[in-house]
């Protein structure tokens, strides 16, 4: 009989060590992937650094699939429609991100690939099941997938920020699975491997960073996290307990509060200024915090703290509050709205000359 806790601890450790070695190897042999001529207008640092994190993420994803198939499930595991859909969509997102890092592809092509990833997930059975109308579920699923892929991509604008947010979201879903004691869930090892890989990547991505995720990493992680969040947040982690739709929706929103807030604030600020919301710039929440006097490490710590608060709230919502009422929905909504308003006000505080 396989000792699951020992197996998972060993796997987490092995992936962590392997990821450190792979990132170090890639860093040594490549200094150009993801280095763009106009990077200074988009990324916070003007220093050219390779965007290699996504390659390690994808390799770990494949390794986790193989490990799960060999040690935890029958050979039919890889024929599961949701797994095959996730594999296909993640591969498309990874290749599209790799092409974007290498060739700086057309935004329309990038958007089309994101939409296609959403279609693949829906076709394989990974879609939001909250509303009574199936087509409304499909539309919200598409908005969530495309939106999260872009939101995480936008958050990769300062050292460690995107890594912190994704790692926090993974820890939230891992905690929910542990609460339900579903350790043999076929997606658990995918989360565990990814969390270990991103933790290792932080050694290279923490300020002063040596490498970025690049679109290779953010597009893969955006798709991967959107799929996992649909399965374990939007649709609930327990197959036996009926979870109110409001609770599931708020769990998903709070888990990804930072990317949602940052994207929303940047979008409206650019519209207010008469700028295109789709053109990159140094006007994200992280940048405005820097303009107010915080350094890169302090901003990262602040994001870790806020991510930890959101993680705790989601766990409390799903572990301690057994009977969900409208009052809890109001409290959780007010917390998110207050956070959104706070970050928005921060970006509106008058400062010196700001690039946008």
Residue frames as qw, qx, qy, qz and C-alpha x, y, z in Angstrom:
[[0.000, 0.889, 0.457, 0.000, 0.00, 0.00, 0.00],
 [0.427, 0.467, -0.014, 0.774, 1.46, 3.33, -1.09],
 [0.335, -0.596, -0.410, 0.604, 2.06, 5.79, 1.74],
 [0.296, 0.805, 0.366, 0.362, 0.50, 8.89, 0.16],
 [0.235, -0.968, 0.038, 0.081, 1.84, 11.59, 2.53],
 [0.602, -0.485, 0.454, 0.443, 5.40, 10.24, 2.22],
 [0.590, 0.362, 0.550, 0.468, 5.02, 9.87, -1.55],
 [0.174, 0.919, 0.270, 0.230, 3.79, 13.44, -1.97],
 [0.389, -0.872, 0.196, 0.225, 6.53, 14.85, 0.29],
 [0.650, -0.219, 0.535, 0.493, 9.18, 12.98, -1.69],
 [0.477, 0.581, 0.507, 0.421, 7.70, 14.10, -5.00],
 [0.038, -0.991, -0.126, -0.026, 7.49, 17.74, -3.88],
 [0.494, -0.716, 0.351, 0.346, 11.14, 17.65, -2.79],
 [0.641, 0.038, 0.585, 0.495, 12.34, 15.98, -5.99],
 [0.348, 0.780, 0.411, 0.318, 10.48, 18.46, -8.19],
 [0.213, -0.968, 0.036, 0.131, 11.90, 21.36, -6.17],
 [0.551, -0.509, 0.487, 0.447, 15.48, 20.13, -6.62],
 [0.570, 0.310, 0.613, 0.451, 14.93, 19.27, -10.30],
 [0.198, 0.916, 0.317, 0.145, 13.41, 22.71, -10.96],
 [0.332, -0.862, 0.232, 0.304, 16.38, 24.46, -9.33],
 [0.575, -0.235, 0.612, 0.490, 18.74, 22.46, -11.55],
 [0.466, 0.559, 0.584, 0.359, 16.72, 23.06, -14.74],
 [0.050, 0.985, 0.163, -0.014, 16.38, 26.79, -14.16],
 [0.422, -0.732, 0.376, 0.380, 20.09, 27.07, -13.42],
 [0.590, 0.028, 0.654, 0.472, 20.91, 25.10, -16.58],
 [0.353, 0.758, 0.481, 0.265, 18.61, 27.18, -18.78],
 [0.141, -0.973, 0.002, 0.181, 19.95, 30.38, -17.27],
 [0.516, -0.524, 0.487, 0.472, 23.51, 29.36, -18.10],
 [0.458, 0.075, 0.712, 0.526, 22.88, 28.36, -21.71],
 [0.170, 0.659, 0.560, 0.472, 20.33, 30.95, -22.79],
 [0.212, -0.404, -0.250, 0.854, 20.42, 34.71, -22.41],
 [0.073, 0.056, -0.386, -0.918, 18.11, 35.75, -25.24],
 [0.178, -0.436, -0.835, -0.284, 14.71, 33.99, -25.07],
 [0.233, -0.802, -0.545, 0.076, 12.08, 36.56, -24.22],
 [0.333, -0.494, 0.007, 0.803, 14.51, 39.47, -24.42],
 [0.378, 0.744, 0.499, 0.235, 12.74, 42.11, -26.50],
 [0.366, 0.324, 0.052, 0.871, 13.81, 45.44, -27.88],
 [0.264, -0.560, -0.104, -0.779, 10.86, 47.20, -26.26],
 [0.608, -0.341, -0.688, 0.203, 10.98, 45.30, -22.97],
 [0.258, -0.069, -0.385, 0.883, 11.79, 48.47, -21.04],
 [0.327, -0.189, -0.151, -0.913, 8.40, 49.91, -21.95],
 [0.749, -0.285, -0.453, -0.391, 6.58, 46.91, -20.50],
 [0.789, -0.277, -0.462, 0.295, 8.72, 45.34, -17.79],
 [0.392, -0.916, -0.053, 0.064, 9.75, 47.22, -14.67],
 [0.582, -0.544, 0.376, 0.473, 13.45, 46.49, -15.01],
 [0.481, 0.798, -0.226, -0.284, 15.31, 47.88, -18.02],
 [0.217, -0.516, 0.817, 0.138, 17.91, 45.12, -17.66],
 [0.732, 0.234, -0.476, -0.428, 17.49, 42.40, -20.29],
 [0.402, -0.284, 0.830, -0.263, 16.84, 39.02, -18.68],
 [0.252, 0.022, -0.877, -0.408, 15.81, 35.70, -20.27],
 [0.683, -0.097, 0.183, -0.701, 12.21, 34.52, -19.96],
 [0.386, 0.259, -0.880, -0.096, 12.68, 30.84, -19.20],
 [0.367, -0.136, 0.705, -0.592, 10.42, 30.00, -16.26],
 [0.776, 0.203, 0.057, -0.594, 7.61, 28.65, -18.41],
 [0.616, 0.369, -0.684, -0.127, 9.77, 25.89, -19.86],
 [0.090, 0.177, -0.876, 0.439, 10.37, 24.45, -16.40],
 [0.537, 0.077, 0.411, -0.733, 6.67, 24.81, -15.54],
 [0.787, 0.292, -0.246, -0.485, 5.61, 22.82, -18.59],
 [0.479, 0.321, -0.811, 0.096, 8.23, 20.10, -18.08],
 [0.141, -0.100, 0.781, -0.600, 7.05, 19.72, -14.46],
 [0.677, 0.171, 0.139, -0.702, 3.43, 19.53, -15.66],
 [0.759, 0.303, -0.514, -0.262, 4.29, 16.65, -18.00],
 [0.275, 0.277, -0.848, 0.358, 6.35, 14.96, -15.28],
 [0.393, -0.039, 0.581, -0.711, 3.40, 15.20, -12.87],
 [0.792, 0.216, -0.123, -0.557, 1.07, 13.62, -15.43],
 [0.653, 0.315, -0.689, -0.006, 3.48, 10.73, -15.98],
 [0.059, 0.230, -0.799, 0.553, 4.10, 10.25, -12.25],
 [0.577, 0.021, 0.374, -0.726, 0.38, 10.25, -11.48],
 [0.814, 0.260, -0.317, -0.411, -0.28, 7.73, -14.23],
 [0.561, 0.321, -0.747, 0.156, 2.51, 5.40, -13.10],
 [0.207, 0.111, -0.781, 0.578, 2.12, 5.52, -9.31],
 [0.274, 0.108, 0.508, -0.810, -1.38, 6.66, -8.42],
 [0.689, 0.352, 0.166, -0.611, -3.78, 5.56, -11.13],
 [0.789, 0.191, 0.570, 0.128, -4.41, 2.96, -13.77],
 [0.375, -0.053, 0.514, 0.770, -3.03, 3.35, -17.31],
 [0.122, 0.678, 0.639, 0.342, -6.50, 4.66, -18.32],
 [0.265, -0.689, -0.268, 0.619, -5.74, 7.82, -16.33],
 [0.146, -0.344, 0.334, 0.866, -4.42, 9.67, -19.38],
 [0.014, -0.327, -0.766, -0.553, -7.58, 8.77, -21.32],
 [0.059, -0.659, -0.594, 0.457, -9.70, 10.79, -18.90],
 [0.324, 0.745, 0.399, 0.425, -11.39, 13.51, -20.98],
 [0.227, -0.973, -0.042, 0.013, -10.67, 16.32, -18.51],
 [0.623, -0.531, 0.365, 0.443, -6.99, 15.37, -18.26],
 [0.583, 0.252, 0.522, 0.570, -6.61, 15.12, -22.02],
 [0.139, 0.893, 0.322, 0.283, -8.39, 18.45, -22.45],
 [0.401, -0.889, 0.113, 0.189, -6.14, 20.06, -19.86],
 [0.671, -0.250, 0.456, 0.528, -3.04, 18.60, -21.52],
 [0.468, 0.528, 0.484, 0.518, -4.10, 19.84, -24.97],
 [0.031, -0.960, -0.206, -0.186, -5.06, 23.34, -23.75],
 [0.532, -0.763, 0.206, 0.304, -1.90, 23.72, -21.64],
 [0.666, -0.013, 0.470, 0.580, 0.24, 22.67, -24.61],
 [0.310, 0.741, 0.391, 0.449, -1.44, 25.25, -26.85],
 [0.257, -0.965, -0.050, -0.025, -0.98, 27.97, -24.22],
 [0.666, -0.524, 0.317, 0.427, 2.67, 27.00, -23.68],
 [0.601, 0.221, 0.477, 0.602, 3.50, 26.97, -27.41],
 [0.143, 0.873, 0.313, 0.345, 1.70, 30.26, -27.98],
 [0.412, -0.900, 0.078, 0.122, 3.59, 31.85, -25.07],
 [0.706, -0.271, 0.400, 0.518, 6.88, 30.41, -26.36],
 [0.473, 0.526, 0.435, 0.557, 6.21, 31.88, -29.80],
 [0.077, -0.962, -0.186, -0.186, 5.34, 35.24, -28.25],
 [0.562, -0.734, 0.221, 0.311, 8.59, 35.30, -26.25],
 [0.656, -0.081, 0.492, 0.566, 10.62, 34.34, -29.31],
 [0.307, 0.345, 0.528, 0.713, 8.91, 36.41, -32.00],
 [0.100, 0.319, 0.286, -0.898, 6.65, 38.94, -30.20],
 [0.138, 0.349, 0.848, 0.375, 3.54, 37.68, -32.03],
 [0.216, -0.358, -0.297, -0.859, 0.48, 39.64, -33.13],
 [0.287, -0.057, 0.610, -0.736, -1.98, 40.30, -30.21],
 [0.748, 0.131, -0.107, -0.641, -4.89, 39.01, -32.33],
 [0.681, 0.214, -0.699, -0.036, -3.11, 35.67, -32.78],
 [0.124, 0.162, -0.779, 0.593, -2.47, 35.54, -29.04],
 [0.508, 0.027, 0.336, -0.793, -6.12, 36.28, -28.24],
 [0.778, 0.184, -0.382, -0.464, -7.30, 33.67, -30.76],
 [0.508, 0.189, -0.815, 0.204, -5.10, 31.03, -29.13],
 [0.135, -0.079, 0.664, -0.731, -6.54, 31.93, -25.71],
 [0.684, 0.108, 0.054, -0.719, -10.10, 31.57, -27.01],
 [0.737, 0.220, -0.604, -0.211, -9.21, 28.23, -28.57],
 [0.216, 0.178, -0.839, 0.466, -7.80, 27.06, -25.22],
 [0.428, 0.017, 0.457, -0.779, -11.14, 27.92, -23.62],
 [0.771, 0.199, -0.261, -0.546, -13.01, 25.98, -26.30],
 [0.555, 0.236, -0.793, 0.079, -10.80, 22.91, -25.73],
 [0.046, -0.095, 0.764, -0.637, -11.48, 23.03, -21.98],
 [0.608, 0.114, 0.214, -0.756, -15.24, 23.34, -22.49],
 [0.747, 0.257, -0.485, -0.374, -15.27, 20.50, -25.01],
 [0.461, 0.192, -0.832, 0.243, -13.37, 18.23, -22.60],
 [0.572, -0.564, -0.592, -0.064, -15.84, 18.92, -19.78],
 [0.439, -0.308, -0.342, 0.772, -13.92, 21.57, -17.84],
 [0.037, -0.498, -0.262, -0.826, -16.39, 24.43, -17.62],
 [0.152, -0.097, 0.499, -0.848, -18.14, 26.44, -14.92],
 [0.355, -0.383, -0.808, -0.273, -21.28, 24.77, -13.61],
 [0.053, -0.177, -0.514, 0.838, -22.91, 27.47, -11.50],
 [0.408, 0.226, 0.012, -0.885, -25.80, 28.77, -13.57],
 [0.673, 0.258, 0.638, -0.271, -28.89, 26.89, -14.74],
 [0.653, 0.727, -0.019, -0.211, -28.34, 28.00, -18.34],
 [0.873, -0.084, 0.281, 0.389, -25.62, 25.88, -19.95],
 [0.535, 0.638, 0.147, 0.534, -24.73, 28.57, -22.51],
 [0.225, -0.927, 0.125, -0.274, -24.29, 31.14, -19.75],
 [0.810, -0.479, 0.287, 0.179, -21.89, 28.69, -18.10],
 [0.782, 0.288, 0.254, 0.491, -19.94, 28.44, -21.36],
 [0.226, 0.856, 0.051, 0.462, -19.75, 32.22, -21.77],
 [0.469, -0.845, 0.218, -0.138, -18.58, 32.80, -18.18],
 [0.887, -0.206, 0.283, 0.302, -16.04, 29.98, -18.59],
 [0.642, 0.522, 0.171, 0.535, -14.61, 31.63, -21.71],
 [0.049, -0.913, 0.063, -0.399, -14.43, 35.02, -20.00],
 [0.703, -0.670, 0.239, 0.004, -12.73, 33.47, -16.96],
 [0.879, 0.014, 0.256, 0.402, -10.14, 31.53, -19.00],
 [0.490, 0.629, 0.121, 0.592, -9.20, 34.39, -21.33],
 [0.232, -0.908, 0.034, -0.346, -9.38, 36.95, -18.52],
 [0.755, -0.608, 0.221, 0.106, -7.17, 34.99, -16.12],
 [0.822, 0.185, 0.194, 0.503, -4.60, 34.20, -18.81],
 [0.297, 0.725, 0.051, 0.619, -4.26, 37.92, -19.51],
 [0.454, -0.853, 0.039, -0.253, -4.46, 38.97, -15.85],
 [0.840, -0.420, 0.193, 0.286, -1.57, 36.73, -14.78],
 [0.672, 0.395, 0.176, 0.601, 0.38, 37.85, -17.84],
 [0.026, 0.855, 0.037, 0.516, -0.11, 41.49, -16.79],
 [0.652, -0.752, 0.085, -0.059, 1.03, 40.72, -13.24],
 [0.861, -0.068, 0.113, 0.492, 4.42, 39.56, -14.49],
 [0.275, 0.880, 0.046, 0.385, 5.57, 43.17, -14.39],
 [0.160, -0.791, 0.472, -0.355, 7.85, 43.15, -11.36],
 [0.311, 0.321, -0.875, 0.185, 10.11, 40.57, -9.71],
 [0.051, -0.036, -0.932, 0.356, 8.28, 37.68, -7.98],
 [0.444, 0.091, 0.237, -0.859, 4.75, 39.16, -8.19],
 [0.746, 0.134, -0.398, -0.517, 3.18, 36.68, -10.63],
 [0.491, 0.138, -0.840, 0.184, 4.96, 33.79, -8.88],
 [0.093, -0.021, 0.665, -0.741, 3.56, 34.87, -5.49],
 [0.598, 0.114, 0.060, -0.791, 0.00, 35.15, -6.78],
 [0.751, 0.161, -0.553, -0.323, 0.01, 31.78, -8.56],
 [0.370, 0.129, -0.841, 0.373, 1.71, 30.02, -5.65],
 [0.274, -0.008, 0.520, -0.809, -0.87, 31.49, -3.27],
 [0.722, 0.128, -0.147, -0.663, -3.74, 30.29, -5.46],
 [0.660, 0.172, -0.729, -0.048, -2.22, 26.80, -5.66],
 [0.137, 0.098, -0.788, 0.592, -1.79, 26.70, -1.88],
 [0.512, 0.016, 0.245, -0.823, -5.45, 27.70, -1.49],
 [0.813, 0.139, -0.332, -0.459, -6.70, 24.85, -3.67],
 [0.518, 0.203, -0.797, 0.235, -4.26, 22.37, -2.11],
 [0.139, -0.111, 0.645, -0.743, -5.58, 23.38, 1.33],
 [0.689, 0.063, 0.054, -0.720, -9.17, 22.78, 0.21],
 [0.772, 0.183, -0.580, -0.183, -8.27, 19.33, -1.11],
 [0.298, 0.188, -0.800, 0.486, -6.50, 18.49, 2.16],
 [0.412, -0.074, 0.420, -0.805, -9.59, 19.60, 4.08],
 [0.829, 0.138, -0.111, -0.530, -11.70, 17.24, 1.98],
 [0.578, -0.369, 0.728, 0.023, -9.00, 14.54, 2.41],
 [0.834, 0.515, 0.145, -0.134, -9.02, 13.86, -1.33],
 [0.319, -0.683, 0.555, 0.353, -5.31, 13.07, -1.58],
 [0.514, 0.032, 0.774, 0.367, -5.84, 10.58, -4.40],
 [0.455, 0.805, 0.229, -0.304, -7.56, 13.15, -6.56],
 [0.793, 0.275, 0.285, 0.463, -5.83, 12.91, -9.92],
 [0.268, 0.852, 0.042, 0.449, -5.29, 16.68, -10.04],
 [0.576, -0.812, 0.044, 0.084, -3.65, 16.92, -6.61],
 [0.760, -0.235, 0.271, 0.542, -0.21, 15.87, -7.81],
 [0.428, 0.616, 0.281, 0.599, -0.43, 18.41, -10.66],
 [0.229, -0.931, -0.056, -0.278, -0.99, 21.15, -8.09],
 [0.740, -0.612, 0.160, 0.228, 1.73, 19.84, -5.79],
 [0.742, 0.103, 0.282, 0.599, 4.30, 19.60, -8.59],
 [0.248, 0.755, 0.216, 0.567, 3.46, 23.08, -9.87],
 [0.427, -0.897, -0.009, -0.112, 3.67, 24.60, -6.37],
 [0.782, -0.414, 0.231, 0.405, 7.10, 23.04, -5.84],
 [0.617, 0.365, 0.314, 0.622, 8.28, 24.19, -9.27],
 [0.041, 0.873, 0.157, 0.461, 7.14, 27.80, -8.73],
 [0.606, -0.787, 0.073, 0.093, 8.70, 27.86, -5.26],
 [0.759, -0.150, 0.293, 0.561, 12.00, 26.82, -6.87],
 [0.410, 0.629, 0.309, 0.584, 11.54, 29.44, -9.60],
 [0.263, -0.952, -0.126, -0.093, 11.24, 32.12, -6.91],
 [0.701, -0.474, 0.177, 0.503, 14.94, 31.60, -6.16],
 [0.473, 0.114, 0.424, 0.764, 15.64, 33.01, -9.63],
 [0.023, 0.675, 0.494, 0.548, 12.69, 35.42, -9.81],
 [0.426, -0.799, -0.318, 0.283, 13.01, 37.12, -6.39],
 [0.219, 0.947, -0.081, 0.219, 14.47, 40.62, -6.49],
 [0.317, 0.619, -0.363, -0.620, 16.99, 41.13, -7.96],
 [0.897, 0.210, 0.345, -0.178, 15.74, 38.51, -10.40],
 [0.315, -0.391, 0.713, 0.490, 17.87, 36.54, -12.85],
 [0.009, -0.140, -0.821, -0.554, 15.00, 35.51, -15.12],
 [0.497, 0.073, 0.124, -0.856, 11.35, 36.16, -15.88],
 [0.629, 0.240, 0.712, -0.203, 8.41, 33.83, -16.48],
 [0.057, 0.186, -0.593, -0.781, 7.78, 35.43, -19.84],
 [0.681, 0.112, -0.127, -0.712, 4.63, 34.75, -21.84],
 [0.547, 0.146, -0.821, -0.073, 5.74, 31.11, -21.94],
 [0.194, -0.086, -0.826, 0.523, 5.15, 30.90, -18.22],
 [0.285, 0.176, 0.355, -0.873, 2.24, 33.29, -17.73],
 [0.620, 0.136, -0.379, -0.674, 0.14, 31.88, -20.58],
 [0.528, 0.002, -0.849, 0.017, 0.69, 28.30, -19.41],
 [0.132, -0.145, -0.737, 0.647, 0.00, 29.16, -15.77],
 [0.380, 0.115, 0.087, -0.913, -2.99, 31.33, -16.65],
 [0.676, 0.037, -0.539, -0.500, -4.61, 28.44, -18.53],
 [0.485, -0.011, -0.839, 0.245, -3.58, 25.86, -15.94],
 [0.006, -0.114, -0.604, 0.789, -4.88, 27.93, -13.02],
 [0.509, 0.061, -0.092, -0.854, -8.13, 28.81, -14.78],
 [0.669, -0.011, -0.683, -0.293, -8.83, 25.11, -15.38],
 [0.392, -0.088, -0.797, 0.452, -8.00, 24.11, -11.79],
 [0.148, 0.078, 0.384, -0.908, -10.04, 26.97, -10.36],
 [0.609, -0.022, -0.353, -0.710, -13.05, 25.91, -12.43],
 [0.672, -0.069, -0.735, -0.059, -12.79, 22.36, -11.11],
 [0.527, -0.224, -0.662, 0.483, -12.03, 23.13, -7.46],
 [0.035, -0.204, -0.322, 0.924, -13.40, 26.62, -6.78],
 [0.423, 0.055, -0.254, -0.868, -16.20, 27.43, -9.21],
 [0.712, -0.090, -0.571, -0.398, -17.57, 23.87, -9.16],
 [0.692, -0.564, 0.261, -0.366, -16.60, 23.04, -5.55],
 [0.131, 0.513, -0.844, 0.081, -14.18, 20.51, -4.11],
 [0.375, -0.046, 0.854, -0.359, -16.68, 18.13, -2.53],
 [0.279, -0.063, -0.768, -0.573, -18.73, 15.73, -4.68],
 [0.296, -0.414, -0.855, 0.103, -21.10, 15.00, -1.78],
 [0.125, -0.597, -0.433, 0.664, -21.77, 18.46, -0.29],
 [0.285, 0.753, 0.439, 0.400, -23.86, 21.02, -2.19],
 [0.371, -0.328, -0.123, 0.860, -22.04, 24.37, -2.02],
 [0.247, 0.840, 0.366, -0.316, -24.09, 27.54, -2.64],
 [0.620, 0.602, 0.207, 0.458, -23.21, 29.30, -5.93],
 [0.064, -0.965, 0.093, -0.237, -22.39, 32.56, -4.11],
 [0.683, -0.625, 0.358, 0.123, -19.83, 30.78, -1.96],
 [0.816, 0.126, 0.388, 0.409, -18.16, 29.16, -4.97],
 [0.403, 0.808, 0.151, 0.403, -18.06, 32.40, -6.97],
 [0.254, -0.932, 0.198, -0.167, -16.59, 34.37, -4.06],
 [0.814, -0.389, 0.357, 0.243, -14.03, 31.63, -3.37],
 [0.724, 0.380, 0.302, 0.489, -12.78, 31.90, -6.96],
 [0.167, 0.904, 0.061, 0.388, -12.73, 35.72, -6.92],
 [0.472, -0.845, 0.245, -0.054, -10.89, 35.98, -3.58],
 [0.867, -0.163, 0.324, 0.342, -8.34, 33.34, -4.61],
 [0.562, 0.304, 0.319, 0.700, -7.43, 35.46, -7.64],
 [0.092, -0.912, -0.315, 0.245, -8.21, 38.84, -6.08],
 [0.334, -0.632, 0.262, 0.648, -4.84, 40.42, -6.92],
 [0.281, 0.036, 0.663, 0.693, -4.80, 39.69, -10.69],
 [0.065, 0.712, 0.669, 0.204, -8.48, 40.67, -10.95],
 [0.209, -0.881, -0.201, 0.374, -7.92, 43.92, -9.03],
 [0.358, -0.458, 0.381, 0.719, -4.75, 44.84, -10.91],
 [0.250, 0.258, 0.717, 0.597, -6.30, 44.22, -14.34],
 [0.021, -0.808, -0.586, -0.059, -9.50, 46.11, -13.44],
 [0.273, -0.820, -0.063, 0.499, -7.65, 49.11, -12.01],
 [0.335, -0.290, 0.507, 0.739, -5.23, 49.34, -14.94],
 [0.217, 0.462, 0.746, 0.428, -8.07, 48.97, -17.46],
 [0.055, -0.888, -0.456, 0.016, -10.14, 51.81, -16.01],
 [0.346, -0.719, 0.101, 0.595, -7.18, 54.10, -15.38],
 [0.333, -0.085, 0.591, 0.730, -6.11, 53.82, -19.01],
 [0.108, 0.647, 0.675, 0.338, -9.65, 54.50, -20.21],
 [0.214, -0.882, -0.283, 0.310, -9.85, 57.56, -17.94],
 [0.318, -0.601, 0.316, 0.662, -6.60, 58.87, -19.44],
 [0.610, 0.677, -0.063, -0.406, -7.81, 58.16, -22.97],
 [0.015, 0.538, -0.817, -0.205, -5.16, 55.47, -23.51],
 [0.757, 0.081, -0.557, -0.331, -5.66, 52.02, -24.98],
 [0.724, -0.496, 0.364, -0.312, -6.25, 49.51, -22.15],
 [0.986, 0.112, 0.100, 0.079, -4.44, 46.86, -24.20],
 [0.519, 0.691, -0.315, 0.392, -1.15, 48.73, -24.54],
 [0.771, -0.300, -0.381, 0.413, 1.50, 47.82, -21.96],
 [0.075, 0.783, -0.157, 0.597, 2.92, 50.37, -19.56],
 [0.413, 0.025, -0.672, 0.614, 4.37, 50.99, -16.12],
 [0.354, -0.322, 0.074, -0.875, 1.05, 51.88, -14.52],
 [0.660, -0.267, -0.693, -0.109, 0.15, 48.74, -12.61],
 [0.612, -0.760, -0.101, -0.193, -0.64, 48.61, -8.91],
 [0.846, -0.247, -0.035, 0.470, 2.89, 47.36, -8.22],
 [0.461, 0.399, 0.074, 0.789, 4.39, 50.34, -10.04],
 [0.226, -0.769, -0.119, -0.586, 2.24, 52.85, -8.16],
 [0.782, -0.608, -0.102, 0.092, 3.26, 51.31, -4.85],
 [0.730, 0.002, 0.022, 0.683, 6.86, 51.86, -5.92],
 [0.169, 0.609, 0.137, 0.762, 6.11, 55.47, -6.83],
 [0.511, -0.782, -0.140, -0.329, 4.74, 55.91, -3.29],
 [0.144, -0.780, 0.543, -0.276, 8.09, 54.88, -1.81],
 [0.882, -0.232, 0.401, -0.087, 8.04, 51.08, -1.41],
 [0.050, 0.560, -0.752, -0.345, 10.90, 49.09, -2.91],
 [0.628, 0.164, -0.639, -0.413, 10.55, 45.86, -4.91],
 [0.328, -0.001, -0.901, 0.285, 11.06, 43.57, -1.92],
 [0.202, 0.158, 0.544, -0.799, 8.54, 45.46, 0.23],
 [0.602, 0.199, -0.210, -0.744, 5.98, 45.29, -2.56],
 [0.563, 0.106, -0.806, -0.150, 6.54, 41.53, -2.88],
 [0.139, -0.073, -0.827, 0.540, 6.12, 41.10, 0.88],
 [0.396, 0.179, 0.241, -0.868, 2.92, 43.19, 0.79],
 [0.665, 0.172, -0.458, -0.564, 1.54, 40.96, -1.97],
 [0.413, 0.044, -0.895, 0.161, 2.51, 37.85, 0.00],
 [0.096, 0.112, 0.650, -0.746, 0.65, 39.24, 3.02],
 [0.552, 0.212, 0.012, -0.806, -2.48, 40.09, 1.05],
 [0.616, 0.164, -0.698, -0.327, -2.38, 36.71, -0.72],
 [0.241, 0.003, -0.888, 0.391, -2.10, 35.01, 2.68],
 [0.327, 0.159, 0.434, -0.824, -5.15, 36.93, 3.94],
 [0.655, 0.226, -0.292, -0.659, -7.18, 35.86, 0.90],
 [0.491, 0.136, -0.861, -0.020, -6.01, 32.24, 1.30],
 [0.016, -0.060, -0.794, 0.605, -7.10, 32.28, 4.95],
 [0.481, 0.196, 0.184, -0.834, -10.49, 33.77, 4.10],
 [0.666, 0.200, -0.530, -0.486, -11.20, 31.16, 1.42],
 [0.392, 0.060, -0.895, 0.204, -10.17, 28.31, 3.74],
 [0.160, 0.119, 0.627, -0.753, -12.32, 29.72, 6.55],
 [0.573, 0.198, -0.112, -0.787, -15.26, 30.10, 4.17],
 [0.730, 0.168, -0.575, -0.330, -15.01, 26.47, 3.07],
 [0.470, 0.073, -0.820, 0.318, -13.86, 24.84, 6.33],
 [0.072, -0.124, -0.650, 0.747, -15.47, 26.73, 9.19],
 [0.444, 0.214, 0.129, -0.861, -18.68, 28.16, 7.73],
 [0.217, 0.119, 0.962, 0.120, -20.89, 25.16, 7.15],
 [0.215, 0.717, 0.661, -0.051, -24.17, 27.03, 6.71],
 [0.288, 0.055, 0.232, 0.927, -23.68, 29.84, 4.20],
 [0.088, 0.778, 0.551, -0.291, -25.96, 32.87, 4.55],
 [0.362, 0.828, 0.218, 0.369, -26.42, 36.13, 2.66],
 [0.353, -0.924, 0.132, 0.072, -24.54, 37.96, 5.43],
 [0.702, -0.345, 0.446, 0.434, -21.36, 36.01, 4.64],
 [0.573, 0.510, 0.432, 0.475, -21.76, 36.86, 0.95],
 [0.020, 0.975, 0.111, 0.191, -22.07, 40.55, 1.82],
 [0.541, -0.762, 0.276, 0.225, -18.98, 40.46, 4.07],
 [0.712, -0.064, 0.496, 0.493, -16.82, 38.68, 1.48],
 [0.421, 0.711, 0.381, 0.415, -18.04, 41.01, -1.28],
 [0.165, -0.985, -0.005, -0.049, -17.34, 44.10, 0.82],
 [0.654, -0.536, 0.365, 0.389, -13.80, 42.85, 1.51],
 [0.624, 0.241, 0.495, 0.554, -13.13, 42.49, -2.20],
 [0.190, 0.872, 0.304, 0.333, -14.73, 45.85, -3.06],
 [0.392, -0.903, 0.104, 0.143, -12.74, 47.55, -0.28],
 [0.683, -0.286, 0.441, 0.507, -9.52, 45.99, -1.64],
 [0.491, 0.528, 0.472, 0.507, -10.36, 47.10, -5.17],
 [0.029, -0.967, -0.182, -0.179, -11.16, 50.64, -4.00],
 [0.562, -0.739, 0.205, 0.310, -7.95, 50.82, -1.94],
 [0.637, -0.058, 0.482, 0.598, -5.71, 49.84, -4.85],
 [0.325, 0.726, 0.430, 0.427, -7.60, 52.18, -7.16],
 [0.225, -0.973, -0.054, 0.016, -7.11, 55.12, -4.77],
 [0.652, -0.493, 0.329, 0.473, -3.40, 54.27, -4.51],
 [0.558, 0.243, 0.499, 0.617, -3.06, 54.56, -8.28],
 [0.119, 0.846, 0.367, 0.368, -4.86, 57.93, -8.28],
 [0.477, -0.782, -0.052, 0.399, -2.59, 59.57, -5.69],
 [0.400, 0.903, -0.141, 0.073, -0.61, 62.37, -7.31],
 [0.805, -0.350, 0.222, 0.424, 3.04, 61.50, -7.74],
 [0.139, -0.596, 0.434, 0.661, 5.97, 62.56, -9.86],
 [0.522, 0.457, -0.447, -0.565, 6.17, 61.86, -13.56],
 [0.677, -0.046, 0.720, -0.147, 4.81, 58.37, -14.27],
 [0.138, 0.239, -0.765, -0.582, 5.27, 56.37, -17.43],
 [0.606, 0.255, 0.604, -0.451, 2.01, 54.95, -18.77]]
